[in-house]
Amino acid sequence: MKKMLLTAGAGAALLSSGFVLAGDAKMYGRAHVSYQYESYKYGGDQDGSTFILKSNASRVGIRGKKSLDNDLIAIYQLEWEVDFADKDSDGDNILKARNTFIGIASEFGTVIAGTYDTPLKKSQGKVDIFGDLNADIKHVVQGENRLNNLLQYSSPKIMDAFTVNVAMVPGEDREDGVNEADNDIGNYISTSLIYKSDNFYGAFALDDSVKGLNTIRLTGVVKVQDARIGLLYQTSELSDGGDSEDGIIVSASYKLGKETLKFQYGVSDMKVAGLSQVSLGIDHKLAKKTKLFAFLTNTSADVESAEELVIGSGIQHKF
């Protein structure tokens, strides 16, 4: 309890600081909490059910920018995940670092350094319509990485539609006389080419040796009036060779007044052999930045005929 109070007090002092919130700095966040029934079966005698309150990557952050000489702009962001449900029960800190960086922007593009989602992860666009819930695509396909020590360049818009992103993580290791050092200029490399228009989003992304995997990802999202359909195809293989594994995500949503109906299906052998996942959901908009939601997710796999069913409802508020 004392640890919680100290952490909360430090956070309050930080957010109230005139230095942090001066100029163009802005505080933002998202509270995303759900109450869920979970039924599971793993093998012959590992089955049961439970109820759980989950904080689905709820977060708080500060971002800002400052004009510099020579038409340059300094940009920065500090972001933390906040657990509304478990607090400090598992011994972890209440605040967990998320995308945090500093950078420079100009007419020639933007360079950032820090901790950030890879271009391949970001290339998913709005395919994943159950993000941060049990149906998040990270449970189906590889490549949903947020890397430390990342350097990234993002181009300005090309032909008012295309954007190129290139990120790398330096090796940083030193020779110790025993083990070979990982000291390349870019041990991990992730790139993406993004196309965006009013009614279509497309992306081609590559990971080279990121977390031991080489990955290719193709993404497309089409919007037709109140309907949106998304498709993601991915293939991954071990960086040192081996068989490749494919994954597919299909999603669809349709707006009906204040309600949005949602469907998502994923299949892959990347996480578990023969894994498939289907999700249904509905959102009810209370305000521009607040919604109620309900969802059902069923996941199955070939391994020991594993199966998991999650039914939940909750609230999300952005600020």
C-alpha positions in Angstrom: 0.0 0.0 0.0 2.9 2.3 0.9 4.5 1.6 -2.5 1.2 2.4 -4.3 0.9 5.7 -2.5 4.5 6.7 -3.2 4.0 5.8 -6.9 0.8 7.7 -7.2 2.2 10.7 -5.4 5.2 10.8 -7.7 2.9 10.6 -10.7 0.7 13.4 -9.4 3.8 15.6 -8.8 5.0 14.9 -12.3 1.7 15.7 -14.0 1.3 18.9 -12.0 4.8 20.1 -12.9 4.8 23.3 -14.8 7.8 22.1 -16.7 6.1 18.9 -18.0 2.8 20.6 -19.1 4.3 23.8 -20.4 4.0 25.0 -24.0 2.5 22.5 -26.3 2.6 19.5 -23.9 -0.6 17.6 -23.5 -1.7 14.9 -21.1 -3.7 12.0 -22.7 -4.9 8.5 -21.8 -7.3 5.7 -22.0 -9.2 3.8 -19.4 -10.3 0.4 -20.8 -11.8 -2.0 -18.3 -13.9 -5.2 -18.8 -15.6 -7.8 -16.6 -15.3 -11.2 -18.1 -16.3 -14.8 -17.8 -13.6 -17.2 -18.9 -14.0 -20.9 -19.6 -11.0 -23.0 -20.5 -10.0 -26.6 -21.3 -6.4 -27.7 -21.7 -5.9 -31.4 -22.0 -7.7 -34.1 -20.1 -8.1 -32.7 -16.6 -7.1 -29.0 -17.0 -10.5 -27.3 -17.4 -12.6 -24.9 -15.5 -14.0 -21.4 -15.5 -13.6 -18.1 -13.7 -14.7 -14.4 -13.6 -12.1 -11.7 -13.9 -11.9 -7.9 -14.0 -9.3 -6.8 -16.6 -7.6 -3.5 -17.3 -6.9 -3.9 -21.0 -3.7 -1.9 -21.5 -5.2 1.2 -19.9 -2.7 4.0 -20.2 -1.7 7.6 -19.4 0.9 9.8 -21.1 2.3 13.1 -21.9 3.3 14.3 -25.4 4.4 17.6 -26.8 6.4 19.5 -29.4 8.6 22.6 -29.5 9.5 24.7 -32.5 13.3 25.0 -33.0 15.6 27.0 -35.4 15.9 26.0 -39.0 12.3 24.8 -39.3 12.9 21.9 -37.0 10.4 20.7 -34.3 11.4 18.7 -31.2 8.8 16.1 -30.3 8.6 13.9 -27.2 6.2 11.4 -25.6 6.2 9.6 -22.2 3.6 6.8 -21.9 2.8 4.3 -19.2 0.4 1.4 -18.9 -1.9 1.7 -15.8 -3.5 -1.4 -14.3 -7.0 -0.5 -13.0 -7.7 -4.0 -11.8 -4.7 -5.7 -10.3 -2.8 -2.7 -8.9 0.4 -4.2 -7.4 -0.9 -7.6 -6.4 1.6 -9.5 -8.6 4.6 -7.5 -7.4 4.9 -5.5 -10.6 4.9 -1.7 -10.7 1.6 0.1 -11.1 3.1 2.0 -14.1 4.6 0.1 -16.9 6.5 1.9 -19.7 4.9 2.0 -23.2 5.8 4.1 -26.2 8.3 6.6 -24.9 10.6 8.6 -27.1 12.2 11.9 -28.1 12.7 13.0 -31.7 13.1 15.7 -34.4 10.6 16.4 -37.2 11.2 18.5 -40.3 10.0 18.7 -43.9 12.3 15.8 -44.7 10.7 13.4 -42.2 10.8 12.4 -38.5 13.5 10.7 -36.5 12.7 9.3 -33.0 14.8 7.4 -30.4 13.4 5.4 -27.5 10.9 2.6 -26.9 8.3 2.3 -29.7 6.1 -0.2 -31.6 7.9 -1.5 -34.7 6.8 -0.4 -38.2 5.6 -4.0 -38.8 3.4 -3.9 -35.7 2.0 -0.4 -36.6 1.3 -1.6 -40.1 -1.7 -3.5 -38.9 -3.7 -0.2 -39.2 -7.3 -0.8 -38.1 -7.5 -4.5 -39.0 -7.5 -5.5 -35.3 -10.9 -4.3 -34.0 -10.6 -6.1 -30.7 -7.2 -4.5 -29.7 -6.0 -5.2 -26.1 -8.8 -7.6 -25.5 -8.5 -11.5 -25.5 -9.1 -11.3 -29.3 -6.1 -9.0 -29.9 -4.2 -10.3 -32.9 -1.0 -10.6 -30.8 -2.5 -13.9 -29.5 -2.7 -15.3 -33.1 0.3 -14.0 -35.1 3.9 -13.0 -34.3 5.4 -9.6 -34.8 3.5 -7.5 -32.3 6.7 -6.1 -30.9 7.5 -2.9 -28.9 11.3 -2.6 -28.8 13.6 -0.7 -26.5 16.7 1.2 -27.8 14.9 1.8 -31.1 15.9 4.4 -33.8 13.3 5.1 -36.4 12.9 7.3 -39.5 9.5 8.1 -41.0 9.3 9.9 -44.3 7.0 12.8 -45.0 3.9 11.9 -47.1 5.0 11.0 -50.7 2.4 11.8 -53.4 0.1 12.7 -50.6 -0.5 9.0 -49.9 2.6 6.9 -49.2 4.8 6.8 -46.0 8.0 4.9 -45.5 9.1 3.8 -42.0 12.5 2.3 -41.1 13.5 1.2 -37.6 16.6 -0.5 -36.2 17.9 -1.6 -32.8 21.7 -1.5 -32.4 23.5 -4.5 -31.0 25.0 -2.7 -27.9 26.9 -5.8 -26.8 30.7 -5.8 -26.2 33.1 -8.7 -26.6 33.7 -10.5 -23.3 36.3 -13.0 -24.6 33.9 -15.9 -24.4 30.7 -15.1 -26.3 30.3 -13.5 -29.7 29.0 -10.0 -29.3 25.8 -8.7 -30.9 27.3 -5.4 -32.0 25.9 -4.7 -35.4 24.6 -1.2 -36.3 21.2 -2.8 -36.6 20.6 -6.2 -35.0 16.9 -5.8 -35.5 15.5 -4.1 -38.6 11.8 -3.4 -39.2 10.4 -1.5 -42.2 7.0 -0.6 -43.7 5.5 1.1 -46.7 2.1 2.6 -46.0 -0.6 3.8 -48.4 -3.6 5.7 -47.0 -6.5 7.4 -48.7 -10.0 8.3 -47.5 -11.5 4.8 -48.1 -8.5 2.5 -48.4 -5.5 1.6 -46.2 -2.7 -0.7 -47.4 0.6 -1.7 -45.9 3.6 -3.9 -46.8 6.0 -4.6 -43.8 9.2 -6.6 -43.1 11.0 -7.6 -40.0 14.6 -8.8 -40.2 15.8 -10.9 -37.2 13.4 -9.1 -34.8 13.0 -11.3 -31.8 14.6 -14.2 -33.7 12.1 -14.0 -36.6 12.0 -12.8 -40.2 8.4 -11.7 -41.0 6.5 -10.4 -44.0 3.1 -8.8 -43.4 0.5 -7.5 -45.9 -2.5 -5.5 -44.7 -5.5 -4.0 -46.3 -8.6 -2.2 -45.0 -11.5 -1.0 -47.1 -14.2 1.4 -46.0 -17.5 1.5 -47.8 -19.9 3.9 -46.2 -20.6 2.6 -42.7 -18.9 -0.8 -43.3 -15.2 -1.6 -42.9 -13.4 -4.8 -43.9 -9.9 -5.7 -43.0 -7.5 -8.4 -44.1 -4.0 -9.2 -42.8 -1.7 -12.0 -44.2 1.6 -12.8 -42.6 4.4 -15.3 -43.0 7.2 -15.8 -40.4 10.3 -18.0 -40.1 13.2 -18.3 -37.7 16.1 -16.0 -38.5 18.5 -18.9 -38.6 16.4 -20.9 -41.0 13.5 -23.3 -40.8 9.9 -23.8 -42.0 7.7 -20.7 -42.5 4.4 -20.3 -40.7 1.5 -18.4 -42.1 -1.3 -16.4 -40.3 -4.5 -14.7 -41.5 -6.7 -12.1 -39.8 -10.1 -11.1 -41.2 -12.2 -8.4 -39.6 -15.4 -6.6 -40.4 -17.4 -3.9 -38.7 -20.7 -2.0 -39.4 -22.0 1.2 -37.8 -25.7 1.4 -36.9 -26.3 4.7 -35.3 -24.6 4.6 -31.9 -23.9 0.9 -32.2 -21.0 -0.8 -34.1 -21.3 -4.5 -34.8 -17.9 -6.3 -35.0 -16.6 -9.7 -36.3 -13.0 -11.0 -36.4 -11.5 -14.3 -37.3 -7.8 -15.4 -37.1 -6.0 -18.6 -37.9 -2.3 -19.4 -37.5 0.3 -22.0 -36.4 2.6 -19.3 -35.1 1.6 -19.3 -31.4 0.1 -22.8 -31.1 -0.4 -25.5 -33.8 -3.8 -25.3 -35.4 -4.9 -22.2 -33.5 -8.1 -20.5 -34.7 -10.0 -17.6 -33.0 -13.4 -16.1 -33.7 -14.8 -13.0 -32.0 -18.1 -11.2 -32.1 -18.7 -7.8 -30.4 -20.9 -4.7 -30.2 -19.9 -1.2 -29.1 -22.4 1.4 -27.9 -21.2 5.0 -28.1 -22.0 7.2 -25.1 -20.0 10.2 -26.2 -17.2 11.1 -28.7 -14.6 9.5 -26.5 -16.6 7.1 -24.3 -18.2 3.7 -25.2 -19.7 0.6 -23.7 -18.8 -2.7 -25.3 -19.5 -6.4 -25.1 -17.7 -9.3 -26.8 -17.4 -13.0 -27.2 -14.2 -14.8 -28.2 -13.7 -18.5 -28.8 -10.2 -19.8 -29.3 -9.3 -23.4 -30.1 -6.0 -25.2 -31.0 -5.0 -28.7 -32.1 -2.7 -29.2 -29.1 -4.6 -31.4 -26.6 -7.9 -30.1 -28.1 -7.4 -26.9 -26.2 -10.3 -24.4 -26.1 -11.1 -21.1 -24.4 -14.3 -19.1 -24.3 -14.4 -15.5 -23.1 -17.5 -13.4 -22.7 -17.1 -9.9 -21.4 -18.4 -6.4 -21.3 -16.9 -3.1 -20.2 -16.3 0.6 -20.7 -13.6 2.6 -22.6 -13.0 6.3 -22.1 -10.3 8.3 -23.9 -9.0 11.7 -22.7 
